Amino acid sequence: MNRSLLIVAGEASGDLHAARLLSELQRLVPGVEAFGMGGEEMEAAGLERLFDSSEVSVVGLTEVLKVLPRARRIFDALLAEVERRRPELAVLVDFPDFNLRLARELKARGVPVVYYISPQVWAWRRGRVKSIAETVDQMLVLFPFEEEFYAAHGVQVTHVGHPLVDEVPELPQVWDREGEEPGVRGPFQIALLPGSRRSEVDVLLPVMLEAVRRLADELPIHVRLIRAPSIPRQVVEEALARSGAEVQVTDRDRFAALADTHLALCASGTATLEVGLLGTPLMVLYRLAGWTYLAARLLVRLPHVSLVNLVLEKRVAPELLQGKARPGRVAEQAAALLQDRRRIDEMRRDLGRLRDRLGEGGASLRAAREVAARLGAGVPDSGIAVGAQR
């Protein structure tokens, strides 16, 4: 029997995690038919991609206003498809400003909602948890502390673990090479990860490029830019041409490239977890439009911005935000860090705890089992579940 499923993801990391879930679900529920919005990863996994998530994936209030008309048209079109196809279930992946509104409309139409990858309501805008309790039938979360938070607010929740534990391999580190003296026998390897959204890259990449240009005046370096699949290569090449910095662009074997890196300059987001799981030292950069940042400062209730620091509950990776994310300051701190082996070793020891903090492997399969159960196609195997159902 064919089963119809709506899946909606709006960002590169959500696209990847949703694709892994869909692949596992197809093995558990043969004949499942998924349609909705996503990126290339979800389409390759079998999604009938009605809309490309890159059309509406931006950061900041100013940037959101620019794509709002298109987002509204996509929103209405998805609901029209829901009414036409009548899916058995909807799986909404992260992307809260869009998906929480969609969840309310789906609930009104009698479509059960599983929400995968929690909005950060535990960090800011906690009032949204009431809406989640009313519109979401089950929340699948990545971090243990999220399960405790939602259970306390009456939301049915299951901790499935973080899929990056499976996706990011354990690889030999450049810092561990026998006899290596970085900067003496060879250049320091620097990686740039400016983000997976165009709005992020437009703001952060010029800062990173100017920073490494200045860093090259102090230390011997070789720079690689790790391009996210959601960012057109032309965008990166045009930025490189304007900067004049000598940078190699890499869009394949990203994990091997990051393991071969002495220091990564990384946009805040899921990429910090990828870099951290590899044990590669990193500095986190982020900049928002002025009034967006002011609103965030008033609303956010967290001691750190980057996920790697939040999970480790410690300022392991330096965070350079807003005015601190200036090329001169970035270059200065990067040079100091690269030449301080004690600090590097301490950071690497702390990052070594990250994999255990994120839990066991098999997160995508556990998430797929929960979805399959909602489709009436099986019962979650409690023998591999990370967290208990509530």
C-alpha positions in Angstrom: 0.0 0.0 0.0 1.3 3.4 -1.0 1.5 5.9 1.9 1.7 9.7 1.4 3.9 11.8 3.6 4.6 15.6 3.6 8.2 16.5 4.5 9.3 20.2 4.8 12.8 21.3 5.6 14.2 24.8 5.0 17.9 24.8 5.6 21.0 22.8 4.5 21.4 20.9 7.7 17.7 20.1 7.9 17.8 18.9 4.3 20.6 16.5 5.1 19.0 15.2 8.3 15.6 14.8 6.7 17.2 12.9 3.8 18.8 10.4 6.2 15.4 10.0 7.9 13.6 9.5 4.6 16.2 6.9 3.4 15.7 4.9 6.6 11.9 5.3 6.4 11.8 3.9 2.9 13.5 0.7 4.2 11.0 0.4 7.0 7.9 1.4 5.0 8.2 0.2 1.4 6.0 2.3 -0.9 6.0 5.5 1.2 5.6 8.5 -1.1 7.1 11.8 0.2 6.5 15.2 -1.2 7.2 18.7 0.0 10.0 21.2 0.3 13.7 20.5 0.7 17.1 20.6 -1.0 19.2 18.3 -3.2 19.9 15.7 -0.4 16.1 15.1 0.2 15.4 14.9 -3.6 18.2 12.3 -4.0 16.6 10.4 -1.1 13.3 10.2 -2.9 11.4 13.4 -2.0 9.1 14.7 -4.7 10.6 18.2 -4.3 7.8 20.7 -5.1 9.9 23.7 -3.8 13.6 24.3 -3.2 14.3 25.3 0.4 17.1 27.6 -0.7 14.5 30.1 -1.9 13.4 30.9 1.6 16.4 30.0 3.8 17.9 33.2 5.2 19.0 34.6 8.5 18.0 37.9 10.1 14.8 40.0 10.2 15.9 42.2 7.2 16.7 39.2 5.1 13.4 37.5 6.0 11.4 40.5 4.8 13.0 40.1 1.3 11.9 36.5 0.8 8.5 36.9 2.6 6.3 37.2 -0.5 7.9 34.0 -2.0 7.6 32.2 1.4 3.9 33.0 1.6 3.3 31.7 -1.9 5.1 28.4 -1.1 3.2 28.1 2.2 -0.1 28.5 0.4 0.9 26.1 -2.4 2.0 23.4 0.1 -1.4 23.6 1.9 -3.2 23.3 -1.4 -1.2 20.1 -2.1 -2.0 18.8 1.3 -5.7 19.3 0.7 -5.4 17.6 -2.7 -3.3 14.6 -1.6 -4.4 14.2 2.0 -1.1 12.8 3.4 -1.3 10.5 6.4 1.4 12.4 8.3 3.6 15.5 8.1 7.2 15.6 9.2 8.4 19.1 9.7 12.2 19.6 10.1 13.5 22.6 12.1 12.9 25.9 10.2 10.5 27.1 13.0 9.2 30.5 11.6 7.8 28.6 8.6 7.1 25.2 10.1 5.4 26.2 13.3 2.8 28.2 11.3 2.5 25.2 8.9 1.9 22.9 11.9 -1.1 24.9 13.0 -2.6 24.8 9.6 -2.0 21.1 9.2 -3.5 20.4 12.6 -6.6 22.3 11.5 -6.8 20.0 8.5 -6.5 16.9 10.5 -3.0 16.0 9.4 -0.9 14.6 12.3 2.5 16.4 12.8 5.9 15.0 13.8 8.4 17.7 14.3 12.1 16.6 13.9 14.9 18.8 15.2 13.5 21.2 17.8 13.2 24.9 17.4 15.4 26.5 20.0 12.5 27.5 22.2 14.6 26.6 25.3 16.9 29.5 24.3 14.5 32.2 23.3 10.8 32.9 22.6 9.7 30.2 25.1 6.1 31.2 24.6 6.1 29.1 21.4 6.2 25.9 23.5 2.5 26.4 24.2 1.7 26.5 20.5 3.9 23.4 20.0 2.0 21.5 22.6 -1.3 22.3 20.8 -0.2 21.6 17.2 2.6 19.0 17.3 1.7 15.4 17.9 5.3 14.3 18.6 8.6 16.1 18.9 11.8 14.3 18.0 14.8 16.0 19.6 18.6 15.7 19.2 19.8 16.7 22.6 19.0 15.1 26.0 18.2 18.5 27.7 15.6 19.2 25.0 13.6 16.0 26.1 13.5 17.2 29.7 12.4 20.7 28.6 9.5 19.5 26.4 8.3 16.8 28.8 8.1 19.5 31.5 5.8 21.5 29.2 3.4 18.7 28.3 4.8 17.9 24.8 5.0 14.3 23.7 8.8 14.0 23.0 11.4 11.4 22.1 15.2 12.0 22.2 16.5 10.2 19.2 20.1 11.4 19.3 22.1 13.5 16.9 22.6 12.1 13.3 26.0 13.8 13.0 27.4 11.1 15.3 27.0 8.7 12.4 27.7 11.2 9.6 31.0 12.6 10.9 33.8 9.9 10.9 36.7 9.7 13.3 39.7 10.6 11.2 43.5 11.1 11.9 44.2 14.7 12.9 46.8 16.9 11.3 48.0 18.0 14.8 48.9 14.4 15.6 51.2 13.7 12.7 54.5 12.4 14.0 57.2 15.0 13.9 55.0 17.7 12.5 55.8 21.2 13.5 53.1 23.4 11.9 54.4 26.6 10.6 58.0 25.4 10.6 58.0 22.3 8.4 55.0 23.4 6.5 52.2 26.0 6.5 49.3 26.0 8.9 46.2 24.6 7.2 43.3 27.0 7.7 39.6 26.1 6.8 36.9 28.6 6.2 33.2 27.6 6.7 31.2 30.8 6.0 27.8 29.1 6.3 25.1 27.4 4.2 22.8 30.3 3.7 23.5 33.0 1.1 22.8 35.7 3.6 25.4 34.3 6.0 28.0 34.0 3.3 27.5 37.5 2.0 28.3 38.9 5.5 30.9 36.5 6.8 33.0 35.5 3.8 34.5 38.9 3.2 35.5 39.1 6.9 37.1 35.7 6.7 39.0 36.4 3.5 40.4 39.7 4.8 41.3 38.0 8.1 43.3 35.2 6.4 44.9 37.8 4.0 46.2 39.6 7.1 47.1 36.3 8.9 49.3 35.4 5.9 51.4 38.4 6.7 52.3 36.9 10.1 52.4 33.1 9.5 52.8 30.7 6.7 49.3 29.4 5.9 47.4 27.5 3.3 43.7 28.3 3.1 40.8 26.1 2.0 37.2 27.3 1.8 34.7 24.5 2.5 31.7 25.4 0.2 28.3 24.2 1.3 26.2 22.6 -1.5 23.5 25.2 -1.0 25.9 28.0 -2.0 26.6 28.5 -5.8 30.2 28.2 -6.6 30.0 31.5 -8.6 29.1 33.3 -5.4 32.3 32.1 -3.7 34.5 32.7 -6.8 33.3 36.3 -7.1 34.1 36.9 -3.4 37.5 35.5 -3.9 38.2 37.6 -6.9 37.2 40.8 -5.0 39.4 39.9 -2.0 42.6 38.9 -3.8 43.2 36.2 -1.1 44.8 32.9 -2.1 42.2 30.3 -1.2 41.5 26.8 -2.5 37.8 26.0 -2.8 36.7 22.5 -1.6 33.3 21.1 -2.0 34.1 17.3 -1.8 35.6 15.2 1.0 34.8 18.0 3.5 35.5 15.8 6.5 38.9 14.7 5.3 39.7 18.4 4.5 38.6 19.5 8.0 40.6 16.7 9.7 43.6 18.0 7.8 43.1 21.5 9.3 45.0 23.2 12.1 42.2 25.8 12.6 38.7 26.4 11.2 37.0 29.7 11.0 33.4 28.7 11.2 30.0 30.3 11.0 27.8 29.5 14.0 25.5 26.6 13.3 25.6 22.9 12.7 29.0 23.1 11.1 30.5 23.8 14.5 29.4 20.4 15.6 30.9 18.8 12.5 34.2 20.5 13.1 34.1 19.7 16.8 33.3 16.0 16.2 36.4 15.8 14.1 38.5 17.3 16.9 39.6 20.2 14.8 40.2 23.5 16.7 37.9 26.2 15.7 36.9 29.9 16.1 33.2 30.8 15.7 32.2 33.9 13.9 28.7 35.4 13.5 27.2 38.7 12.5 23.6 39.8 12.2 21.9 43.0 11.1 22.1 45.5 14.0 18.5 45.5 15.1 18.2 41.7 14.6 21.2 41.2 17.0 19.7 43.7 19.5 16.4 41.7 19.5 18.3 38.5 20.0 20.3 39.8 22.9 17.1 40.8 24.6 15.5 37.4 24.1 18.2 34.8 24.1 18.8 33.1 27.5 22.0 31.2 26.8 25.6 31.7 27.9 27.0 30.7 24.5 26.0 31.1 20.9 27.7 28.1 19.2 26.2 24.6 19.5 29.6 23.1 20.2 30.0 25.3 23.3 26.4 24.7 24.4 26.7 21.0 24.2 30.0 21.0 26.1 28.6 23.6 28.6 31.9 25.5 28.3 33.5 28.2 26.2 35.7 25.8 24.3 35.7 27.6 21.0 36.2 31.4 20.9 33.1 33.2 19.8 33.6 36.4 17.8 30.2 38.0 17.4 29.0 41.2 15.7 31.6 44.0 16.1 34.2 41.5 17.4 34.0 39.6 14.1 36.4 42.1 12.4 39.2 40.9 10.1 41.9 42.4 12.3 40.7 40.9 15.5 40.0 37.5 13.8 43.5 37.4 12.4 45.1 38.5 15.7 43.3 35.8 17.7 43.9 33.1 15.1 47.6 33.8 15.1 47.8 33.7 18.9 45.9 30.4 19.0 47.9 28.7 16.4 51.1 29.6 18.2 49.9 28.4 21.6 50.1 24.6 21.6 48.9 24.4 25.2 45.6 26.1 24.2 45.3 24.0 21.1 45.8 20.7 23.1 43.3 21.9 25.8 40.7 22.7 23.1 41.2 19.3 21.4 40.8 17.5 24.7 37.5 19.3 25.3 36.3 18.6 21.8 37.1 14.9 22.4 34.1 14.8 24.8 31.7 16.0 22.2 30.9 12.7 20.6 29.9 11.1 24.0 27.8 14.2 24.8 25.8 13.8 21.6 24.9 10.1 22.3 24.9 6.9 20.5 24.8 6.4 16.7 21.6 5.4 14.9 19.7 8.6 15.3 18.2 8.7 11.8 17.0 5.1 12.2 15.4 5.9 15.5 13.7 8.9 14.1 12.4 6.9 11.1 11.1 4.2 13.5 9.0 6.8 15.3 7.6 8.1 12.0 6.9 4.5 10.8 5.0 3.9 14.1 2.9 7.0 13.4 2.1 5.6 10.0 0.9 2.4 11.6 3.7 0.5 10.0 5.5 -0.7 13.1 6.5 -0.1 16.7 9.6 1.8 17.7 12.3 -0.6 18.9 12.9 0.4 22.5 16.1 -1.6 22.5 17.9 1.1 20.5 16.1 4.2 21.6 18.2 6.8 23.3 15.4 8.4 25.3 12.1 7.3 26.6 8.8 8.3 25.0 6.6 10.5 27.0 
